[in-house]
Amino acid sequence: MTKYFDYAATTPTDPRVVEEMLPYFTEHFGNPNSLYTIGRDAYKALEDARERIAALIGARPEELIFTSGGTESDNAAFISTLNRYAPDGGAHIITSAYEHHAILEVVEWLAKHDHELTIVKPRADGHVYADDIAKEMRPNTKVVSIIMANNEIGSINDIAAISHVAHEGGALLHTDAVQALGKIKVDVGELGVDMLSLSAHKIYGPRGIGALYLRRGTRFDPLIKGGGQESRRRSGTQNVVGAVGFAKALEIALDDLDAEAIRLSRMRDYLIDEVTSRLENTLATVESDPRLPNIAPLLIKGVEGEAMLLQLDNLGFSVSTGSACSSGSLEASHVLLSVGVPQEIAHGSLRLSLGRWSTQEDCEALVDALVPIVERLRAMSPVYEKMFGSEGYM
């Protein structure tokens, strides 16, 4: 049986979530926009799910737009607001260098369409600071977007402080909270955000459903147009079964949030301590708090991450070399490069992410499997000793 260490990429749907969703596949299958009984029943379930999720993040139900996931929410946060606040271009956008590609690619696209872009680097400790955002604010800054918790190295940013800076400068503040949700507290009021992106499949819910929190009064031009669903903010027949599953998954995650964070952080620290103590030239990418309890980011010098991944996979361990969305790329992780990791070392990254069904025994088995794999790969390397040995230059 596979021992899974890639919960940051996606999670298995919790059986309790599946059980709550099942009736909406076959019994309560109506279109929630229809007036007859089964349509009204579906609409009630959709709005009940909206109310449950909104309450759990400190929002009003009408401030929550259901989407297809975090990527759509991120795209809409920029395109839909700038279409209203700066329809003729000329807006200044600030984001960070280690955002998810769903942010970076859309802002780069906007920069090619008459908007201005500033990309702020996180500091070496893995965090983006409000002071660094303040230095980049301009009179025409319209949107600031900083990830709440990085998906690859786990660092948690002070979004409330960044929000204060953005609002002082007259800009909207968006945060991608996809990785944060279900691991740490997410409250839109405390964070002071105008927009916030969420996704269900990172918290043991179904794929294909997410949400965008849009603070009341924030102007918004729908990214997806058509039938005018979601109060004319996102067209398309709503994913009722997904919304029901999302609500249930979030309730389960928050019900045991603190205890689970303690359990996961102990295993995270075990993985980092054991691997770095048993393998020379190995370190944690970031160990500065605050950080997510479930992500252990490692840099194993002199070894390609892909080689470790494939050999571990042959032994029944699923791990990542970085963000799953870019795992098909041979380029070094943009996240690691942004925090100052040299490119030749960044290729030796492993992201071990823990979750609901992770156990201490699985962690011990992973370390026992990883150590000899690295030793073999280093012994086969024609350059490892030259680069990283006692006389090496790195």
GIZI-V123629 format. One record per pair of residues at least 24 apart in sequence whose ideal C-beta (glycine too) atoms are under 8 Angstrom apart, sorted by the first residue. I is the first residue (numbers start at 1). J is the second residue. Records with the same first field share a line. If there is no record, write none. Layout:
I->J, J
This chain:
1->316
2->316, 317, 318
3->316, 317, 318, 362, 365, 366
4->318, 355, 357, 358
5->317, 318, 319, 320, 352, 353, 354, 358, 362, 366
6->318, 319, 320, 324, 351, 353
7->202, 294, 353, 354, 355, 356, 358
8->151, 152, 179, 202, 294, 295, 320, 324, 351, 353
9->320, 323, 324, 353
10->201, 202, 207, 324
11->201, 202, 203, 204, 205, 355, 356
12->204, 357
13->201, 204, 205, 206, 245, 249
14->204, 205, 248, 249, 252, 356
16->248, 252
17->204, 205, 206, 245, 248, 249, 252
18->245
20->244, 245, 248
21->206, 241, 242, 244, 245, 248
24->240, 241, 244
25->241
28->240
31->237
32->237, 238, 240
33->227, 229, 237, 238
42->240
45->240, 243, 244
46->238, 240, 243, 244
48->247
49->240, 243, 244, 246, 247
50->243
52->247, 250, 251
53->198, 211, 243, 246, 247, 250
56->250, 251, 254
57->181, 186, 187, 188, 196, 198, 213
58->187, 188, 189, 190
59->188, 189, 213
60->216
62->216, 231
63->188, 213, 214, 215, 216
64->211, 212, 213, 214
65->211, 212, 213, 214, 230, 231, 233, 234
66->209, 210, 211, 230, 234, 238, 239, 242, 243
67->209, 210, 211, 212, 234
68->208, 209, 210, 239
69->199, 200, 201, 207, 208, 209, 210
70->100, 102, 176, 178, 197, 198, 199, 202, 210
71->100, 102, 210
72->210, 212, 223, 224
73->176, 197, 198, 199, 210, 211, 212
74->100, 102, 103, 106, 145, 174, 176, 197
75->102, 106, 223
76->212, 220, 222, 223, 224, 234
77->143, 145, 174, 195, 197, 212
78->103, 106, 107, 110, 143, 145, 174
79->106, 110, 221, 223
80->220, 221, 222, 223, 233
81->142, 143, 172, 195, 218, 219, 220, 221
82->110, 115, 142, 143
83->221
84->219, 220, 221
85->142, 143, 172, 219
86->115, 142
88->114
89->113, 114, 115
90->114, 115, 116, 140
91->115, 116, 140, 141, 142, 143
92->116, 117, 118, 138, 140, 141, 142
93->117, 118, 141, 142, 143, 144, 145
94->118, 119, 120, 133, 136, 137, 141, 143, 144, 145, 171
95->119, 120, 144, 145, 146
96->120, 121, 122, 128, 146, 147, 338
97->121, 122, 334, 338
98->122, 128, 147, 150, 152, 153, 334, 335, 338, 339
99->145, 146, 147, 176
100->147, 151, 176, 178, 323, 325
101->323, 325, 326
102->176
103->145, 147, 176
104->334
107->145
116->140
121->338, 339
122->150, 155, 338, 339
123->339
124->339, 340
125->155, 286, 288
126->150, 153, 154, 155, 285, 286, 288, 291, 339
127->155, 156, 157, 158, 288
128->157, 162
129->158, 161
130->158, 161, 162, 164, 165
133->162, 165, 166
134->165, 169
137->165, 166, 168, 169, 171
138->169
139->170
141->166, 169, 170, 171
142->171, 172
143->171, 172, 173, 174
144->171, 172, 173, 174
145->173, 174, 175, 176
146->173, 175
147->175, 176, 179
148->175, 176, 177, 179, 180, 186, 191, 196
149->177, 179, 180, 183, 184, 291, 292
150->179, 335
151->178, 179, 323, 335
152->295, 297, 322, 323, 333, 335, 336, 351
153->285, 286, 291, 295, 297, 335, 336, 339, 351
154->179, 286, 291, 292, 294, 295, 297
155->286, 288, 290, 291, 292
156->180, 184, 290, 291, 292
159->191, 192, 193
160->190, 191, 192
163->191, 192, 193
164->192
167->192
172->218
178->202, 210
179->292
180->292
181->250, 253
182->249, 250, 253, 254, 257
183->257, 261, 264, 292, 293, 294
184->257, 261, 290, 292, 293
185->257
188->213, 215
194->218
200->242, 245, 246, 249, 250
203->249, 250, 253
204->249, 252, 253, 355, 356
205->242, 245, 246, 248, 249, 250
206->241, 242, 245, 246, 249
208->239, 242
209->239, 242, 243, 245, 246
210->246
211->246
260->293, 356
261->293
262->293
264->293, 294, 354, 355, 358
265->293, 294
267->354, 358, 360, 363
268->293, 294, 295, 296, 352, 354
270->360, 363
271->296, 298, 352, 363, 366, 367
272->296, 298
274->363, 364, 367
275->300, 367, 370, 371
278->367, 371
279->371, 374, 375
281->388
282->374
285->336, 339, 341, 349
286->339
293->354
294->353, 354, 355
295->351, 352, 353, 354
296->351, 352, 353, 354
297->349, 350, 351, 352
298->349, 350, 351, 352
299->336, 341, 345, 346, 348, 349
300->348, 349, 350, 374
301->345, 348, 387, 388, 394
302->348, 377, 378, 381, 383, 384, 387, 388
303->348, 374, 377, 378, 381, 384
304->347, 348, 377
305->347, 348, 349, 350
307->377
308->348, 350, 370, 373, 374, 377
309->350
311->373, 377
312->366, 369, 370, 373
315->369
317->365, 366, 369
319->350, 351, 352, 366
320->350, 351, 352, 353
321->349, 350, 351
322->349, 351
323->351
342->394
344->387, 394
345->394
